[in-house]
Amino acid sequence: MDSLRMSHLILFFAAFSAVLATDSNWLLRTKSKLVDPTAVLESWSPRAHICSWNGLTCSDDEAYVIGLNLSASSLSGYIPSDLWNLVSLKVLDLSLNFLTGSIPPEIGQLQNLRVLLLYSNNISGKIPLQIGLLKKLQILRIGDNMLAGQIPPNIGNLIELRVLGLAYCQLNGSIPGEIGNLKNLISFDLQKNSLSGPIPTEIHGCQELQNFAASNNKLNGEIPASMGKLKLLQILNLANNSLSGLIPTEISHLSNLQYLNLLGNKLNGEIPLELNHLVQLQKLDLSGNNLSGSIDLFNVQLQNLQVVVLSSNALMGSIPTKFCLKNSNLQQLFLAQNKLSGGFPLELLNCSSLRQLDLSNNNFEGELPSSIDKLENLTDLLLNNNSFTGSVPPEIGNMSYLENLYLFDNMITGSIPVAIGKLQSLTTLYLYDNQMSGSIPIELTNCTSLTAIDFFGNHFSGSIPETIGKLKNLVLLQLRQNDLSGTIPPSLGYCKKLEKLALADNKLSGVLPATFRFLSQLSTITLYNNSFEGPLPESLSFMRNLKIINFSHNKFSGSIFPLTASNFLTALDLTNNSFSSSIPSRLTNSKNLHRLRLANNHLTGNIPSEIGQLTELSFLDLSFNHLTGEVPYELFNCQKLEHLLLNNNQLTGTMPSWLGSLRELGELHLSSNNFHGQVPAELGNCSRLLKLSLHTNNLSGEIPKEIGQLSSLNVLNLQKNNLSGSIPPTIQQCKKLYELRLSENLFTGSIPSEIGSLTELQVILDLSRNLLSGEIPSSLGNLIKLERLNLSFNRLQGQVPSSLAKLTSLDMLNLSNNHLQGELPPTFSGFQVTSFSGNDKLCGPPLLSCMDSSVHENNTLSSTAVVCIIVAIVFTSTVICLVMIYIMLRIWCNWGKVSISSSLEGVGNEQIKRDEPQWIYGQEKKRKGEYLRVTNSVASVPSRYHQHLSSSCIFHVKMDTK
């Protein structure tokens, strides 16, 4: 008998040994399949007893492996299938590792499992249905993985389950109603998934539930009233879903509730008065809904309340009088972005325990109470975006714990109280967008904890405090858009933690202090719209962390070289200064530069080819300088360019064809240079181009038909060139054009009727001073938005189309100096006469009426007839003058003959009478202009007749002496 018992005992131990040996085998195979960078499995060796291996727990008799805990061991790889053979396991914890793959269905073999922890890995796939076979499971946490698919309904079979954690996965579908079978469930966490559908009403079956978190899903429908039956519930978090309807009053039955978070849903209606029954409530967040009505929460009942967040709703009215008791525990009250109104709620002054108060973005008005310092424990006071008036009460200086003061975007006036200098804990002071004035008190620099000051958009005057350098912790100094004057105090350079400095839009002047070299952490500096002058100090080269520089609209001079030391620049704007010299190639070390604006300076030399290395550049403006040479080919590499402005320089060469490869280009401005050659057809590839301005160059040839590919173009300006040929009909494809200028070129042919399809043209259509002919197309009447039309100084003919009467938006019209005729549309009567001058056959208001014009035309000889009449009159007048001169000469000659006869001796009167003088015309000169000389000769006859009769008169007298 004893031998038999001994045999049984030996067999029993042999069986135990066999089980352990088998488990050891499975575990060694598991070890071989895992990546173990920290050697946590190093003790897993056949030479050591299995129960001594790291992470393993054996039964009390060391017969079975009942626990495996390898949490946070940095293990990676798939979950080895060998583990599912450890059928005695009660606890399996592989959480906080880097395991991948899916949860295999073989997990259903672990029938003794009580605890399964696989959370915080990289496990994917679906939750296997076989998990519903683990009837003894009490804790299941498999969240923070990449699990997808639906929650299997048979999870409701795990009736022993106390903790179910499925948060931070990618689960979808709805919450199964079978969840109500889990009578022992204490914690149910579904946060951060993609679950949808309503919350099942069956959830009330989880009578032991204390924590239900389903935030950040897509749950919809109403909050089930049955949730009011979860008497033990302490935490209810349904934030950031799409739940709608009213807040059920049944929630007030949750007498143990301490945390209620319903933020970010679509709940409406009023806040139930019954919520005041939640006497254990400590934190309440109803923000981000559509709640309306008044705030009916009373500290008389909610004495444990510490945090109330009601922001971003449509709550109205003010704070109830019994909201806060003197012995209140309330520490945080956030009521921002509602429709609350009235003066500053004095009821809150009883909440002396308050540490954070946010009333921003409401309709509060009136002055801030002088007794505000009753909130003696306040660290954060946010009153911004209201309509508070009056000045900042000096008593605010008594709030010694105050760290953040936000008063921006109100209507506060007056100056900054000197007492503010007592706030030694103050870190943030935002007063921007108010109407404050006066000087910045020097006492402010006693607040040495300050990290951020923003006074933007006020009327502060005077100088920046000389002791500003005492603010050693200052990171942000924003003083833009005030009336500050004077120079920048040198002590500012000792604010060595400063990262953002904004002094733009003031009246500051002088040179930059050399102490700026100490601002090595500065990343943003904006000084634009001031009167700073002089060359930049070389010490600026020490500011090597600068990312954004805007010195535009000042009077700086000299070289820009000191600003190019940083390799981190993303934006540099020096527009409208007097910088000279060349563009430093060192600038291209900032490989992330995306905005470079150097316009309106006196820069000379060529555009550096190194700019082509700035592959992130999106905005390049070098306009209004004295740059010469050609556009460097290397700019081809700046494929992200959206704005290229090189206008008003002295650039030469042809228009580069590679511009067509800049597919992101939205604005190309190369006007007022010395470019020649043709407009490159490749520009048609810049499909995003909105503005193309090439005016005032020496471009020739035709407009390429590819211009029609610029379907997004708003502005096309090619005026003042030598372009010729016809206007391409393809321009009709530029449907978004609202400004078209082609004047002062050599275009010929007719105006394309297709221009009439550009119905967005509004600013101007200018085709003046070309060689265009033919008639004005009637289709131009479709341009009903057009405000200015100029077709002057062409060779247009025919009538003005009556369709142009539809252009009722026109405020400038010029059709002058063409060959137009006929009656003007009546709607043109309001334009000046000069709009139509140089078209002799046009009529109708504001010109002569067409009837008067017809009569005038019938009574008016042609221009040829007028010329002939004038010639005839001149000829007749000339003949008459000559006849009169002849008669006078004849009289004078006869008078001369009588005188000569009386003076001749030996010649009788009879002989003289016999010998009549003979007028001879044979010697009359026929040269041009002879009649002019006749007149001159006649004038001289009376005085010289006796001496030179024969030479003084053009009609020679021959005496017959036979």
VENLINCOR-V953404 format. One line per field, one symbol per residue. burial: 1 if it has 9 or more other ideal C-beta (glycine too) atoms within 8 Angstrom, else 0. A space follows every 10 residues. Layout:
burial->???
This chain:
burial->0000000000 0000010011 0111011111 1011010001 1001000101 0010110110 0001111101 1011111011 0111010111 1111101011 0011001101 1111111110 1011101101 1101111111 1110101111 1100111111 1111111010 1111111111 1111111111 1010111111 0111111111 1111101011 1111011111 1111111111 1011101101 1111111111 1110101110 1100111111 1111111110 1110111110 0111111111 1010111011 0111100111 1111110101 1101101111 1111111111 0101111110 0110111111 1111010111 1111111111 1111111101 0111111011 1111111111 1101011101 1011111111 1111110101 1111101111 1111111111 0101111111 1111111111 1111010111 1111111111 1111111101 0111011011 1111111111 1101111111 0111110111 1111101011 1011001101 1011111110 1011111101 1111111111 1110101110 1111110111 1111111010 1110110111 1111111111 1010110111 1111111111 1111101011 1111011111 1111111110 1011111101 1111111111 1110101111 1101111111 1101111101 0111111111 1111111111 1101011101 1011101011 0111110101 1111100110 0000110010 0111011001 0110010000 0000010010 0000000100 0100100110 0110011011 1000000000 0100101000 0000000001 0011101101 1001100010 0110101000 00
